[in-house]
């Protein structure tokens, strides 16, 4: 009991040390995280019981520091990619797999096909997650931890397409391009031309290039800085691919976009290297 006054004093001091404006600004970011479509200043003020003048001051500060963005047409405020960057900039491959697992599960469920996730760690492309489907043939050569065949698989090519020229050259400096089937691209010149098309389309395909009778569809996943960090894909038999590819490609791309948002990005990396908003 002798220390109780000190404890009370300490609590009062801690309370006095709290800066109200910082607290309110943090509450705004928490609120916007629950409304990814955005909110107007008036809506934010009403939900947080802030007068409009104070609300605008806080919003202007957050916008100035690039933590939120304001749509000039709708006047809606949204979180920017900066918050995601601070959360995931130092994410390890294992942490990325954890963050993206739900998207792999969702892709398998909405397509009915086996879904995959590969991670780029700056040096290697590693198959990191597989969610099997009941109605499919298994790509036996693909197992978690696999790092081979990325020049042949859609998963690998979706990442290779967005590497910088220096990263691309270093990746293949000591790697050969073996043929897995008669359709596999086995020289760098042809591969460079092929991945240029991937950047234009925003997705990668594998037409029996890694395994006969199997087609794959993959799309890139970007981190909060707009840098390639992963790819997500499905595999399916040629017979189903010929019938369903036109419907499945948009679903794979949409799931990759959703995964990128999870990592804090609000746009995707375009062919010019600039950030473009999702449609």
C-alpha positions in Angstrom: 0.0 0.0 0.0 3.0 2.3 0.6 3.5 2.4 -3.2 -0.1 3.1 -4.2 0.3 6.9 -4.4 3.3 6.4 -6.7 1.3 4.0 -8.9 -1.6 6.5 -9.1 0.8 9.3 -9.9 2.5 7.2 -12.5 -0.9 6.5 -14.2 -1.8 10.1 -14.2 1.5 11.0 -15.7 1.1 8.4 -18.4 -2.4 9.8 -19.2 -1.0 13.3 -19.3 1.7 12.2 -21.7 -0.9 11.1 -24.3 -1.2 13.6 -27.1 -4.8 13.9 -28.1 -4.3 15.0 -31.7 -2.0 11.9 -32.3 -4.6 9.7 -30.7 -7.4 11.1 -32.9 -5.3 10.8 -36.0 -4.6 7.1 -35.2 -8.3 6.6 -34.7 -9.0 8.0 -38.2 -6.6 5.5 -39.7 -8.2 2.7 -37.8 -11.6 3.8 -39.1 -10.5 4.1 -42.7 -9.1 0.6 -42.4 -12.7 -0.6 -41.8 -13.9 1.4 -44.8 -11.6 0.6 -47.8 -14.1 2.3 -50.2 -13.4 5.6 -48.3 -15.3 8.1 -46.2 -15.9 11.8 -46.5 -14.6 14.2 -43.8 -18.1 14.7 -42.6 -18.7 11.0 -42.2 -15.4 10.6 -40.4 -16.3 13.4 -38.0 -19.7 11.9 -37.2 -18.3 8.4 -36.6 -15.5 9.7 -34.3 -17.4 12.5 -32.7 -15.0 15.2 -34.1 -16.0 18.7 -35.1 -15.5 19.3 -38.8 -12.7 21.8 -38.3 -10.6 19.5 -36.2 -11.3 16.6 -38.5 -10.1 18.5 -41.6 -6.9 19.5 -39.8 -6.2 15.9 -38.9 -7.0 14.7 -42.4 -4.9 17.3 -44.1 -1.9 16.3 -41.9 -2.4 12.6 -42.6 -2.7 13.4 -46.3 0.4 15.6 -46.3 2.4 12.7 -44.7 1.0 10.4 -47.4 -0.8 8.1 -44.9 -4.2 8.8 -46.6 -5.3 9.9 -50.1 -8.3 12.0 -51.1 -10.2 11.4 -54.3 -10.7 14.8 -55.9 -13.9 13.8 -57.5 -15.7 12.0 -54.7 -13.9 13.7 -51.8 -13.5 10.3 -50.2 -10.5 9.7 -48.0 -8.8 6.3 -48.1 -5.7 4.8 -46.5 -2.7 4.9 -48.8 -0.1 2.2 -49.3 2.3 3.8 -46.8 0.7 2.1 -43.8 0.9 -1.2 -45.6 4.5 -0.5 -46.4 5.4 0.1 -42.8 3.7 -3.1 -41.8 5.1 -5.4 -44.5 8.3 -3.8 -45.7 10.4 -6.2 -43.6 8.1 -9.2 -43.9 9.8 -12.5 -44.3 8.7 -15.1 -46.8 7.0 -17.1 -44.1 5.1 -14.0 -43.0 4.0 -13.3 -46.6 2.7 -16.9 -46.9 0.7 -16.4 -43.7 -0.7 -13.1 -45.0 -1.6 -14.6 -48.4 -2.9 -18.0 -47.4 -6.5 -16.9 -47.3 -6.3 -15.7 -50.9 -4.9 -19.1 -52.1 -7.8 -20.8 -50.3 -10.3 -18.4 -51.8 -8.9 -18.9 -55.3 -9.2 -22.7 -55.0 -12.8 -22.3 -53.8 -14.0 -19.9 -56.5 -12.3 -21.8 -59.4 -12.6 -25.4 -58.2 -9.0 -25.9 -59.3 -5.8 -26.5 -57.4 -4.3 -23.2 -56.3 -0.6 -22.2 -55.8 1.5 -19.4 -54.3 5.1 -18.7 -55.1 7.2 -16.1 -53.2 10.1 -14.0 -54.5 12.6 -13.1 -51.8 14.9 -11.1 -54.0 17.1 -14.1 -55.1 14.9 -17.1 -55.4 11.3 -18.0 -56.5 9.9 -20.6 -54.2 6.7 -22.5 -54.4 5.3 -21.8 -50.9 1.7 -23.0 -50.7 -0.6 -25.5 -52.5 -4.3 -25.9 -51.9 -5.5 -29.1 -53.7 -8.8 -29.4 -55.5 -10.8 -32.6 -55.5 -11.4 -32.6 -59.3 -8.0 -32.3 -60.8 -4.9 -34.1 -61.9 -1.9 -33.4 -59.7 1.2 -31.7 -61.0 3.6 -34.1 -59.2 6.7 -32.1 -60.0 5.3 -29.2 -58.0 5.8 -29.5 -54.2 6.1 -26.9 -51.5 9.7 -25.7 -51.4 10.3 -26.2 -55.2 12.5 -23.7 -56.8 13.0 -25.2 -60.2 11.3 -24.7 -63.6 10.3 -21.1 -63.1 11.1 -20.3 -66.7 8.5 -22.9 -67.7 5.7 -22.5 -65.1 3.1 -19.7 -65.1 3.9 -19.1 -61.4 7.5 -18.4 -62.2 7.0 -16.4 -65.3 4.4 -14.1 -63.5 7.3 -13.1 -61.2 10.1 -13.1 -63.8 8.1 -10.7 -65.9 8.3 -7.9 -63.3 11.9 -8.3 -62.2 14.2 -5.4 -63.1 16.7 -6.2 -65.9 19.5 -6.5 -63.4 17.4 -8.9 -61.2 16.5 -11.0 -64.3 20.1 -11.2 -65.4 21.4 -12.2 -62.0 18.6 -14.8 -61.6 19.7 -16.6 -64.8 23.4 -16.0 -64.4 24.0 -19.5 -63.0 20.7 -21.2 -64.1 20.0 -23.2 -67.2 16.7 -23.3 -69.0 16.0 -27.1 -69.3 13.2 -28.4 -71.4 10.4 -30.0 -69.4 8.3 -30.6 -72.5 8.6 -29.8 -76.2 6.8 -26.5 -75.4 9.3 -25.2 -72.9 11.1 -22.0 -73.7 14.8 -22.8 -73.5 16.7 -19.6 -74.4 16.7 -16.2 -72.7 16.0 -14.2 -75.8 12.7 -16.0 -76.4 11.9 -15.8 -72.7 12.4 -12.0 -72.6 10.0 -11.6 -75.5 7.5 -13.8 -73.8 7.5 -12.1 -70.5 7.1 -8.7 -72.2 3.7 -10.0 -73.3 3.0 -11.0 -69.7 3.6 -7.4 -68.5 1.1 -6.1 -71.1 -1.6 -8.7 -70.2 -1.1 -8.7 -66.4 -1.1 -12.5 -66.2 1.0 -15.5 -67.3 0.0 -18.7 -68.9 1.7 -22.1 -69.1 0.5 -24.2 -72.1 1.9 -27.6 -71.3 5.3 -26.0 -70.9 6.0 -27.5 -67.5 3.9 -30.7 -67.7 2.0 -32.3 -70.6 -1.8 -32.2 -70.4 -1.7 -29.4 -67.9 -2.4 -25.7 -68.3 -1.7 -23.0 -65.7 -2.9 -19.5 -65.2 -1.0 -17.1 -62.9 -0.9 -13.4 -61.9 1.6 -11.3 -60.0 1.3 -10.0 -56.5 3.0 -6.7 -55.5 4.0 -5.3 -52.1 3.2 -1.9 -50.7 6.1 -0.3 -52.7 4.8 -1.7 -56.0 7.5 -4.3 -56.2 6.9 -7.9 -57.3 6.8 -10.2 -54.3 4.7 -13.2 -55.2 2.5 -14.9 -57.7 -0.8 -16.9 -57.4 -2.0 -19.5 -59.8 -4.2 -22.4 -60.7 -3.5 -25.5 -62.7 -6.1 -27.6 -64.6 -6.2 -30.2 -67.3 -6.1 -29.1 -70.9 -9.6 -30.3 -71.5 -11.1 -27.9 -68.9 -8.7 -25.1 -69.7 -9.9 -24.9 -73.3 -13.5 -24.5 -72.1 -13.0 -22.3 -69.0 -9.8 -20.1 -69.5 -11.8 -17.0 -70.5 -13.7 -17.2 -67.2 -10.8 -18.2 -65.0 -8.2 -15.7 -66.1 -10.2 -12.7 -64.6 -10.7 -14.6 -61.4 -7.0 -15.3 -61.0 -6.1 -11.6 -61.7 -8.8 -10.4 -59.3 -7.4 -12.6 -56.5 -3.9 -11.4 -57.2 -5.1 -7.8 -57.0 -6.8 -8.6 -53.7 -3.6 -10.2 -52.4 -1.7 -7.0 -53.3 -4.2 -4.9 -51.4 -3.6 -7.2 -48.4 0.1 -6.2 -48.5 -0.9 -2.6 -48.4 -0.7 -1.6 -52.1 -3.5 0.5 -53.6 -2.4 -0.1 -57.3 -0.5 -2.5 -59.4 2.8 -2.2 -61.2 2.2 -1.3 -64.8 4.6 -1.8 -67.7 6.1 1.6 -67.2 6.9 0.9 -63.6 4.3 3.4 -62.3 1.5 2.6 -59.9 -1.9 2.3 -61.5 -5.1 2.0 -59.6 -7.1 -1.2 -59.6 -10.3 -1.3 -61.7 
